[in-house]
Amino acid sequence: MILPGDGPAGHRTRTGGISGNCMYVGTLSFDLLLGDVHSLKEKRSVVRPIVAELQRKFSVSAAEVGDQDLHRRARIGVALVSGDAGFLSDVLDRCERLVAARPEVELLSVRRRLHGDED
């Protein structure tokens, strides 16, 4: 049941939360092993297109965030903000599938975090 809230922030629910004005932040951290790469220049030629495709296709913030000095490893971070947790989860799923499908990298691990207003 929705009860009147205190002003324009939305309506309070029985549990005390605010409906209609929640913010969710989702992040992914990909740990990648690169294939036949022998220099940092070759590494950039593999990592940059992945980051650019994530940004272009899904309108997420994406960047290489770790292992910059290792030529066969890469860590890519992705972040997204949304008012809909279901939408956020769907976009993060699609980002993960895109990276996992890239033949030039091996996805070693993915760390996913979802944060809501209560976190």
C-alpha positions in Angstrom: 0.0 0.0 0.0 1.3 3.5 -0.8 0.9 6.2 1.7 1.3 9.9 1.1 5.0 11.0 1.4 6.6 14.1 2.7 6.6 16.3 -0.4 7.8 15.9 -4.0 10.2 13.1 -3.2 7.6 10.4 -3.8 5.3 8.2 -1.8 6.3 6.2 1.2 5.4 2.6 1.3 4.4 0.6 4.4 8.0 -0.6 4.8 9.3 3.0 4.9 10.9 3.0 1.4 10.2 5.5 -1.3 8.5 4.3 -4.4 9.1 5.8 -7.8 12.3 7.6 -6.9 14.8 4.9 -6.3 18.3 5.0 -7.7 20.3 1.9 -8.5 24.0 1.7 -9.4 25.4 -1.4 -11.1 29.0 -2.2 -11.7 30.9 -5.0 -13.4 34.6 -5.7 -13.2 36.0 -8.0 -15.9 39.3 -9.8 -15.4 40.5 -10.8 -18.9 43.4 -12.9 -20.3 44.4 -11.6 -23.7 45.4 -14.0 -26.5 48.4 -13.5 -28.7 49.6 -10.2 -27.3 53.3 -9.3 -26.9 53.3 -5.6 -26.1 51.3 -2.9 -24.4 50.6 -1.4 -27.8 49.0 -4.7 -29.0 47.1 -4.8 -25.7 45.6 -1.4 -26.3 44.5 -2.5 -29.8 42.5 -5.3 -28.1 41.1 -3.5 -25.1 40.1 -0.2 -26.6 37.6 -1.7 -29.1 35.9 -3.7 -26.3 35.6 -0.6 -24.1 34.3 1.5 -27.1 31.7 -1.2 -28.0 30.4 -1.4 -24.4 30.0 2.4 -24.3 28.4 2.6 -27.8 26.0 -0.3 -27.6 24.8 0.0 -24.0 25.5 3.7 -23.0 27.5 2.6 -19.9 30.6 4.1 -18.4 33.5 1.8 -19.2 37.2 2.0 -18.9 40.4 -0.1 -18.4 40.8 0.0 -14.6 43.6 -2.3 -13.7 46.6 -4.4 -14.9 47.7 -1.6 -17.2 51.3 -2.6 -16.9 50.7 -6.3 -17.8 50.5 -7.0 -21.5 48.4 -10.2 -21.3 46.0 -9.2 -18.6 43.3 -6.5 -18.5 40.7 -5.4 -16.1 37.7 -3.5 -17.5 35.2 -1.7 -15.3 31.6 -0.9 -16.3 29.1 1.2 -14.4 25.5 2.2 -15.0 22.9 4.2 -13.1 19.1 3.6 -13.4 15.9 4.0 -11.6 14.8 0.5 -12.6 16.7 -2.4 -11.1 15.4 -4.9 -13.7 16.6 -2.7 -16.6 20.0 -2.3 -14.8 20.4 -6.1 -14.4 19.4 -6.7 -18.0 22.0 -4.2 -19.4 24.7 -5.7 -17.1 23.8 -9.2 -18.4 24.2 -8.0 -22.0 27.5 -6.3 -21.2 28.8 -9.6 -19.7 27.6 -11.6 -22.7 29.3 -9.2 -25.1 32.7 -9.5 -23.4 32.4 -13.3 -23.0 31.7 -13.7 -26.7 34.9 -11.8 -27.8 37.2 -14.5 -29.3 40.4 -12.5 -28.7 40.0 -12.6 -24.9 39.3 -15.2 -22.2 37.0 -14.1 -19.5 38.7 -15.2 -16.2 36.2 -13.7 -13.8 33.4 -11.1 -13.5 32.5 -9.3 -10.3 29.0 -7.8 -10.3 27.7 -5.3 -7.7 24.2 -3.7 -7.4 23.7 -0.8 -5.0 20.3 0.7 -4.1 19.3 3.7 -2.1 19.4 1.6 1.1 23.1 0.6 0.6 
